[in-house]
């Protein structure tokens, strides 16, 4: 894993663009958001998208939390998470609660099926996803989740 803390910090708008580019390149929601937030923190590792893959599609198409949101939570954890049991989780928990509140306020929910109006874990839901071009909604969730998380990290001074 490469880290480069010498770079100037990226703006929330820069992180949003990185997430959009990652998504356009074929990464899924959680992968794109986590990759963008990791890059913003100077972290470059092939493990980053891998660790996020199963969170995509509402936790592997189980109608769970939006992958963009979980990717953003993992991105917050890269900076605010604990390295050992003696450290507090307060900063990570606080930022995550703020992220979830902001995401829900903007989009009206946090779970994939609620946000999309279909269960993408079923063939019928997959058809609705394709027919209604719901990938455009996912792109919006991806860019905003990355942007909100980057704003929270900047607020924390990281």
C-alpha positions as CSV (number, residue, x, y, z in Angstrom):
1,X,0.0,0.0,0.0
2,X,1.3,3.4,-1.0
3,X,0.6,6.5,1.0
4,X,1.5,10.0,0.0
5,X,0.7,12.6,2.7
6,X,2.8,15.2,1.0
7,X,0.2,16.1,-1.5
8,X,-2.1,19.1,-1.0
9,X,-5.4,18.1,0.3
10,X,-8.1,17.6,-2.3
11,X,-11.4,19.6,-2.1
12,X,-14.7,17.9,-1.7
13,X,-15.4,18.8,-5.3
14,X,-12.2,17.0,-6.4
15,X,-13.2,13.9,-4.4
16,X,-16.6,14.0,-6.0
17,X,-15.0,14.1,-9.4
18,X,-12.6,11.2,-8.5
19,X,-15.6,9.1,-7.5
20,X,-17.4,10.0,-10.7
21,X,-14.4,9.0,-12.8
22,X,-14.0,5.7,-10.8
23,X,-17.6,4.9,-11.4
24,X,-17.4,5.8,-15.1
25,X,-14.4,3.5,-15.3
26,X,-16.5,0.6,-14.2
27,X,-16.1,0.5,-10.4
28,X,-19.4,0.0,-8.5
29,X,-20.7,2.4,-5.9
30,X,-18.9,1.4,-2.8
31,X,-15.7,0.7,-4.7
32,X,-15.8,4.1,-6.5
33,X,-16.4,6.1,-3.3
34,X,-13.8,4.3,-1.2
35,X,-11.2,4.6,-4.0
36,X,-11.8,8.3,-4.3
37,X,-11.6,9.0,-0.6
38,X,-8.5,6.8,-0.3
39,X,-6.8,8.7,-3.1
40,X,-7.7,12.0,-1.4
41,X,-5.9,10.7,1.7
42,X,-2.9,9.6,-0.3
43,X,-3.7,5.9,-0.1
44,X,-3.2,3.8,-3.2
45,X,-3.7,0.1,-2.9
46,X,-5.4,-2.6,-5.0
47,X,-7.0,-3.7,-1.8
48,X,-9.2,-0.6,-1.6
49,X,-11.7,-1.5,-4.2
50,X,-11.5,-5.2,-3.2
51,X,-12.6,-4.5,0.3
52,X,-15.6,-2.5,-0.9
53,X,-16.9,-4.9,-3.5
54,X,-19.3,-6.9,-1.3
55,X,-20.8,-3.7,0.0
56,X,-21.9,-2.6,-3.5
57,X,-25.5,-3.0,-4.6
58,X,-26.9,-2.6,-1.1
59,X,-24.6,-5.2,0.5
60,X,-24.4,-7.6,-2.4
61,X,-28.0,-7.0,-3.6
62,X,-29.6,-7.9,-0.2
63,X,-31.5,-4.6,0.1
64,X,-29.1,-3.3,2.6
65,X,-27.5,0.1,3.0
66,X,-26.6,1.9,-0.2
67,X,-23.1,0.9,-1.4
68,X,-22.2,4.6,-2.0
69,X,-23.0,5.3,1.7
70,X,-21.0,2.3,3.0
71,X,-18.1,3.2,0.8
72,X,-18.1,6.6,2.3
73,X,-18.3,5.2,5.8
74,X,-15.2,3.0,5.0
75,X,-13.5,6.1,3.6
76,X,-14.1,8.0,6.8
77,X,-12.7,5.0,8.7
78,X,-9.4,5.2,6.7
79,X,-8.8,8.5,8.5
80,X,-10.8,8.5,11.6
81,X,-10.9,4.8,12.5
82,X,-8.9,3.1,15.3
83,X,-5.6,1.5,14.9
84,X,-5.8,-0.4,18.2
85,X,-8.2,-1.2,21.0
86,X,-6.9,1.6,23.2
87,X,-8.1,4.3,20.8
88,X,-11.5,5.8,20.9
89,X,-14.0,5.4,18.0
90,X,-15.8,8.6,18.8
91,X,-14.5,10.6,15.8
92,X,-15.4,7.9,13.3
93,X,-18.8,7.3,14.9
94,X,-19.6,11.0,15.0
95,X,-18.6,11.6,11.4
96,X,-20.5,8.5,10.3
97,X,-23.7,9.7,12.1
98,X,-23.4,13.0,10.4
99,X,-22.8,11.4,7.0
100,X,-25.9,9.2,7.3
101,X,-28.1,12.1,8.5
102,X,-26.9,14.2,5.5
103,X,-27.4,11.4,3.0
104,X,-30.8,10.5,4.3
105,X,-31.9,14.1,4.4
106,X,-30.9,14.6,0.7
107,X,-32.1,11.3,-0.7
108,X,-34.9,10.2,1.7
109,X,-33.4,7.0,2.8
110,X,-30.3,4.8,3.2
111,X,-31.2,1.4,1.9
112,X,-30.7,0.4,-1.7
113,X,-34.2,-0.9,-2.4
114,X,-35.7,2.2,-0.8
115,X,-33.6,4.5,-2.8
116,X,-34.1,2.7,-6.1
117,X,-37.7,1.5,-5.6
118,X,-36.8,-2.1,-6.5
119,X,-34.9,-5.1,-5.2
120,X,-31.9,-5.5,-7.5
121,X,-31.3,-9.0,-6.0
122,X,-34.2,-10.3,-8.1
123,X,-34.4,-10.7,-11.9
124,X,-37.5,-8.5,-11.8
125,X,-35.6,-5.8,-9.9
126,X,-32.7,-6.1,-12.3
127,X,-35.1,-5.5,-15.2
128,X,-36.6,-2.4,-13.4
129,X,-33.0,-1.2,-12.8
130,X,-32.2,-1.5,-16.5
131,X,-35.5,-0.2,-17.9
132,X,-35.6,2.8,-15.6
133,X,-31.9,3.5,-16.1
134,X,-31.5,3.6,-12.3
135,X,-27.7,3.6,-12.7
136,X,-28.1,7.3,-13.1
137,X,-29.4,7.5,-9.5
138,X,-26.6,5.4,-8.3
139,X,-24.1,7.8,-10.0
140,X,-25.7,10.6,-8.0
141,X,-25.6,8.7,-4.8
142,X,-21.9,7.9,-5.5
143,X,-20.8,11.4,-6.2
144,X,-22.7,12.9,-3.3
145,X,-21.6,10.3,-0.7
146,X,-18.0,10.9,-1.7
147,X,-18.4,14.7,-1.5
148,X,-20.2,14.7,1.8
149,X,-17.6,12.4,3.4
150,X,-14.8,14.6,2.0
151,X,-16.4,17.6,3.5
152,X,-16.6,15.9,6.9
153,X,-13.0,14.8,6.7
154,X,-12.0,18.4,5.9
155,X,-14.0,19.6,8.9
156,X,-12.1,17.1,11.0
157,X,-8.8,18.5,9.7
158,X,-7.7,15.3,7.9
